[in-house]
Amino acid sequence: MPAGRQQALKVFGLCAALLALLVLASAMMMPLLSSFIEQHFSPGLGLRDAAVIAFFVTVITLVVFAFAAGDGLLGELQYILGGFFSFFLVFWLMIAWIF
């Protein structure tokens, strides 16, 4: 067997072992992660109310950004839509988490 092939098999084995350790570590972290999410996301405002607030905050923010850019509301619609969904997701989860 050529030396390059042996080295490739060793690297592959090492990567497979690291991947197995990562899967095992994430499986062992699931109970801790679920209790953290339950403790920190359940009290307060809630995801449904936070989604409504995040929607309006996102729309207002993107309208201001569109007018400040000088293109109006329809200048770069594809970028505005992508920005809307990313802003909405971040605002939604942050509002639900903080309040």
GIWO-V260503 format. One record per residue. N is the residue number from 1. RES is the residue in three letters. PSI is psi in radians with two decimals (none if undefined). Layout:
N/RES/PSI
N/RES/PSI
This chain:
1/MET/2.28
2/PRO/2.70
3/ALA/-0.62
4/GLY/-0.65
5/ARG/-0.68
6/GLN/-0.74
7/GLN/-0.67
8/ALA/-0.69
9/LEU/-0.67
10/LYS/-0.76
11/VAL/-0.72
12/PHE/-0.76
13/GLY/-0.72
14/LEU/-0.75
15/CYS/-0.70
16/ALA/-0.70
17/ALA/-0.72
18/LEU/-0.67
19/LEU/-0.72
20/ALA/-0.70
21/LEU/-0.67
22/LEU/-0.73
23/VAL/-0.75
24/LEU/-0.75
25/ALA/-0.72
26/SER/-0.61
27/ALA/-0.62
28/MET/-0.38
29/MET/-0.24
30/MET/-0.83
31/PRO/-0.69
32/LEU/-0.74
33/LEU/-0.71
34/SER/-0.65
35/SER/-0.60
36/PHE/-0.79
37/ILE/-0.74
38/GLU/-0.70
39/GLN/-0.68
40/HIS/-0.32
41/PHE/-0.35
42/SER/-0.75
43/PRO/2.77
44/GLY/-2.44
45/LEU/-0.78
46/GLY/2.72
47/LEU/-0.59
48/ARG/-0.83
49/ASP/-0.63
50/ALA/-0.56
51/ALA/-0.69
52/VAL/-0.80
53/ILE/-0.77
54/ALA/-0.63
55/PHE/-0.86
56/PHE/-0.65
57/VAL/-0.71
58/THR/-0.78
59/VAL/-0.80
60/ILE/-0.76
61/THR/-0.78
62/LEU/-0.53
63/VAL/-0.75
64/VAL/-0.76
65/PHE/-0.71
66/ALA/-0.74
67/PHE/-0.62
68/ALA/-0.52
69/ALA/-0.31
70/GLY/0.00
71/ASP/-0.11
72/GLY/-2.88
73/LEU/-0.41
74/LEU/0.15
75/GLY/-0.90
76/GLU/1.13
77/LEU/-0.66
78/GLN/-0.59
79/TYR/-0.59
80/ILE/-0.71
81/LEU/-0.74
82/GLY/-0.73
83/GLY/-0.64
84/PHE/-0.86
85/PHE/-0.64
86/SER/-0.74
87/PHE/-0.76
88/PHE/-0.79
89/LEU/-0.80
90/VAL/-0.83
91/PHE/-0.71
92/TRP/-0.90
93/LEU/-0.62
94/MET/-0.69
95/ILE/-0.74
96/ALA/-0.61
97/TRP/-0.76
98/ILE/-0.76
99/PHE/none
